[in-house]
Amino acid sequence: MTLSAAERARYQRHLSLKEIGAAGQEKLRAARVLIVGAGGLGSPAALYLAAAGCGTLGLVDFDRVDISNLQRQVLFDTAALGQLKAEAGRERLAALNPEIRVVAHALELKATGVLALLAGYDLVVDGSDRLSTRYLVNDACVILGRPLVSAAIHRFEGQLTTYVPGRGPCYRCLFPQAADGMVANCAEAGVLGVLPGVLGTLQATEAIKLITGVGTPLVGRLLTYDALELRFHEFRVERRRDCAVCGEAPTITAPRDPPAPAAAAADGVRRLSARALSALLETGAHAPPLIDVREPWEFATGHLPDAVNIPLGELPERLAEVPRTGGAVFICRSGGRSMRACTLALAAGVAAPANLEGGMLAWAADVDPTQPVA
């Protein structure tokens, strides 16, 4: 395979990089990358991968362009309102780089078709905004042996990790269990418009590195970004031997759709602000039990005194460790996982469980600014 004169002119800045050069550019031209979600994350990832000369780009999205998308989804403009995102995205990317092939998949990913779809691509970039889709894509990538670059955003924060088969942990190793609705989506919680641009561009960077074989991919590491503080943090993460999909005895051997959404939290769940919890803890003998449902690596970064770490994924099997009385307070990073934990605890007979609204982020903001939060 050799580059044409037009390609050499278009990619001249890449060809000037000895780490990429003609050989790397030809690898990019031969690559087949699937982008799941043509939204805030998928937009910049798709634009930069198309501009870089990624030979085949697939766009998966069943939604239509809404005017509220345009604050952050830079793949679209006002003229695209009402169009299918996959189709509108294909037109935009083809106009940006007619040298590549763009395939629109205007469909909702389901377990029945995900393996057949992903099998046609070499690498997957996941920018979906639903937890169930992230798990479905992760499981399919593990089963097929496909590299995966996964990112997520929430308000002013984002996170990114890369999975390479046989070289490090998958998404389920980091977050063993979750459910849709556990974390508010962009429509509910809002999102800084430029935030997905940062994370989506990093996803494109990781994809280009994996395709060309340059640099060190973000394998076994979780990168977090706080836009308000303009800080990046990196956390080392090991593969879990008991991971349900990539572990030594996997229980997930085929993709599966999520169960029906759990019922919303009942009225028996109390909601505590960080300041209200601080006041309760100052009572000493009458302080409530604290159950921190974050992952162990998050808990190790910093936690409240006397808090017990029971990750959300382990909570159904460890509910007996939660006191049935005393008003246990559930804690996570921003309040989403802990609300889900409250729902589970309430259904198991825990009296008046409480959710720390805003999680450890609120505690650091309103009570103790020195508190480290992963």
N, C-alpha and C positions, 0 to 999 in steps of 0.2 A: 504494500500500500504506500502510495506516495501522495504528497499534498499537491494540489493544483496551484497554478500561479495566483488565482483569486484567493485561495485559502492561505497561501503564504503571505499575501498582502494583508489579509484580515487578521491573522494571528501573529503578525510580526513581533509584537511585544512578548508573546510567549516563546517564540523561536529564539529570542535574544536571551532567554533564561537558560543557562546551561543545564539546570536541573530538569527542565521540561524539553526544550528543543523540538526538533522535528519528530523524534521518536515518541515523546510524551504527547505531542499534539495528535499524532496518529492514533495513540491509545484513546485519547478523548474522542476522536472521530468514530472509533469503533465501539465506544461505550454505549450501553443501553441503561438509562437511569429512569426509575419510576418515582414520581413525586406524588405523594399521597396528601391531598388537601391543597387546593389552589387558593389559599387564603393569605393571611398575614405573613406566615412563614414560607409557604410555598411560592409566593410571588417573587421575593428577592432571590430565593434559591433557584427558581426556574429561569429568571432573567439572566442571572450570572452564569448558569450552566449553559444556557443557549448561547450567550455571548462568547463563552469559552470554547465553543465548538463541540459540545457533547453531541455525538452523532444522532442518537435517538433519545428523545425525552417523552415520557408518558405522563399525562396529567390525570389524576383521579379526583373527581369532585362531582357530586350530583346536585349541588346547589346552584342558584342563580345569583347574578350580581345585584346587590342591593346598594342603595345610595349610602347606607351606613358603613359599607365595606371600604369605601374610597378613602377614608381617613388613614388607612394603613395598607390596603391591598393594592400595591402599586402596579400590579399586572394589568389592571383595568382602568378605564376612564369613564366619564359620564355617558359617552355614547354606547357603552356596553351594558347599561342598566337593563335588567330583565333577561339578559342572555344567560345561557348555561356557562358557568365558569370554565369548564373544561374546553368548550368550543371557543369562547372568547379568548381564553388563554392561548389556545393553539394559534389563533389568528395573530395575536400580538407577538408571540415568539417567532412565528414564521416570518413576520415583517422585520423583526430584529435581525434574524439570521436565516436567510433562505437556503443556506448550505446544509442545514440539519433537518431531521425528520421529527415532527411533533405529532404524537398520537393522543387524541382526546378520549378519555374513558369517563363518560358522563353517567356514572353509576355509584351506588352505595356499596361499599365493601361488605361482603357477607362471607361467612365461613365456607359456604358451598363453592364459591368461585375464586377465593383469594389465592389459592395455590396456583391455579391455572394462569391467573393474571401475572403474579409475581415471577412465575417461571420464565416469562418472556423477557426478563430484565436481569441485569448483572448486579445492580445496586439499588437500594431503596432509600429515599429521603422522606421521612415522615414528619409532616407538619400539621397533622390532624388535630382538631380541637376537642375530640371526644376520647375519654380514657379507654372506652371499650375498643375503639378503633386502634389505639396505640398498642394495646395488648394483642389484638388480632394480627396486626402487621408484624409485631415482634415475634409472635409464635410462628407465623408463616415463614419469616426470614430464618429463624432457627431451624425449622424443619427442612427448608430448602437449601440451607447453607448459604444464604445471601447476606452480604454486609448491609448494615442499617445505620443511618445517621438520624437520630431522633432528637427533637427539640420540643419544648413547651414554653408557653408564656402565661403570665398572670399579672395584670395591673402594671407594675413597674419592674417586674422581675422575669428572668428567663433561665432556662437550663438546657444543657446540651450534652449528649454522650454518643459514642460510636460503638457499635457492636461488629466485631469481625469473628466469624465462626472459628472456634478452636483457640481463640487468642484472648478472650476476656469475658466478662459478665454481660448478660443480656438485660433488657429493660425490666424483666420480671425479677432478676437478681437484685436490682436497685429498689424496685417497688413491687413486692410480691403479690399484692392484691389491692384492688380498688374497684370503685363502681362509678358509673356515670352519675353526675349530680353531687359527687363528693367534693369537687372543687367547682366554684362558680365559673361559668364561661365568660367570654369577653362581653357578651351582651348584658350579662348580669353584673359583672364586677368592673367592667371598663378595662381599657388597655391604652397605654401610651402609644400613639401612632407609630413612632419610630422604633419602638422596642422590637417588634418582629423583624424589622429590617436588619437589626444587629444580629439576631439569632439566625435568621434565614441566610444571611450572608456567610455566617460561620458554617452553616450546614453545607453550603456550596463549596466552601473552602475544604472542608473535610472530604467531600465527594471527589473533588479534583485531586486531592492528595492520594486517596485510595485508588483512583483510576490510574494515575501516573506513577504511583509508587514512590513519591517524594515525601520527605518529612516524617513526622511521627503522628499517627492518628490518635484520637482521643479515646483509646481503648483502655478500659479499666479505670477511667477517670470520669467524674461528673463535673462539668464546668457550670458555674452559676454566675449570673450577671444581675447586678442591682443598678438600675439606671439612675435612681435618685442619688445614690452615693457614688456612682460611676466606679464601681468596684467589681472585679472578677475574683471568684474564689474557685479553687479546685479541690476536689475530694477524691481520694483513692478508694476504689470499690473492688472487692474481690468477687469472683464467681461463686455463687452459692452451690454447695454440693447438693443441697436439697431443693434446688430450683425446680419448679414444676415442669419447665419445658427444656432447659439446657443442663439440668442436673444429672447426677449419676443414675437416678431411677426416675425418669420423667413420667409424670402422670398425664401430661398433655402431649399426645403424639399425633394429633390432627387438630387443625383450627376449629374453634367452636365459637358460636355466637354467645354473647353474655346473657345471663338470666334476665327475666323481667325486672325492671327497676324496683328497688325496695320502696316501701311506702315512706312518705315523708315523716320526719321526726314528729312524735306526738307532743301534746301540750305538756307532758311531764318533763320535758327537757328544759332545764333552766339555762339562761344565758348570762354569763358573767363578763364584765369588762375587766381589763387588766388591773385597774385601780381597785375594783370591787374585790377581786381575788386577793390582792395584796392586803386589803383590810381584813379579810377573813383569815389569812395566814398569820397575821399579827395577833390573833386571839390565842395562839399557842395550843392549849389542850384541846380546843374545839376546832382546830384546823381540819379541813376536809382532806380525804385521800386524794393524791394527785397521780393520774395515770397519763403518761406521755406516750402517745401512739405513733410517734415518728420512728423511722428506721434507726437501728443502732448507731450507724455512723453519724446521723443527725443528732441523736441524743448525746453522743460522746463529745460533740463540739461544745455543747453547753445546755444545761437544763436547770430547772428549779430544784432547790434543796428538798430532799425526801421524795422526789417524784420517782415513780416506778415505771420502767420502760417496758411496755407491751405493744410491739408494733401492730398496726391495724390488721395486717394480714394474719397475725397469730391470735388476735383477740377472740374470735369465735371458739377456739380451743382452750383459751385461758381465762374465760369469763369467771371461772370459779375463784380466780385470784383477786377479783374486784369486790370490795366490801359491798354487801347488799344495802347497808344503811350508811349514813354519814355524809351523803351528798357528794359522791366522788366527782372530781372535776377532771375532765378529759382535755388533753392539751396536744396541739400539733404546731406546725409552723405558722399557719395563717388562719386556722379555724375550720377548714373544710373536712379534713380527715377526722378531727375530733368530734364534729357534729355527726358524722357517720357512726363513730364509735358510741356516741350517746344513744343513737337509735338502736344499735345492737344491744347495748347494756339495758336499756329500758325494756326491750322485748324479752330479755333474760331475767327480769325481775329486780334489777338494780333500782332502788328508790331514788327519784329526783336527781338523776345525773345532770351535771352541768357542763356546758361547753365554754371554754375560754375564747371569747370572741376576738378574732384577730390573731389568736395564737401567740407564739413566742415573739413574733414581730411586734405585736401590740405591747407585750410586756417590755421589750427593749425600748420602744418608743415612749411609753407612758410611765413606766415604773423604774427600770434600771437600764440606762443607756450603755452600761458596760457589759451587759449580757450578750455573749456571742450567740449568733443564730446561724445555723447551716441553711 
